[in-house]
Amino acid sequence: MNAVSYRLKRMYTTCGDEYRIECHHLSTAESEAVAYNEQTVNRVKYKREEADKEAKLKEYDEWKGQIKTDLELPDIKAAYKTVGIA
């Protein structure tokens, strides 16, 4: 029963989901507990990485907003005179 509860904890569930438990495929409670703990650590790590990514994107957007986009470029054609062939 402990193995079943750890396996159910590892699953991503939504309201109304149904499960069928086949007892001949269950592992031990210890191995399911180890897998559950590893999955929990990985989920926390993923959430932290996503939060870091969002913070960096926000910082980049703020930095991007400080750059002037309406820069006046010099007119390079004005510095040269076109000479026709006679």
C-alpha positions, 0 to 999 in steps of 0.5 A: 500500500505504501508503494501505491501511495508513493506512485500516486504522489508522483503522478500529475493528477487533475480532478476526475482522473481515474486509476487502475492499480495492477499489483503484480507490477508494483515495486517496493515502497523504498524504491517508490519513495526514492523515485518520489523524492528525486521527482520532488527535487527535480520539480523544485529545480525546474521551478527555480530555473523557470523563475530565474529565466523569467527574472532575466527576461524581465531584466532584459526587457527593462534594459531594452526599454532604455535604449533609444530606437530613434537614433539619427543616422548620418547622411553619408551621401551628403559628404560625397559629390556625384560627378557625371562623365562628360 
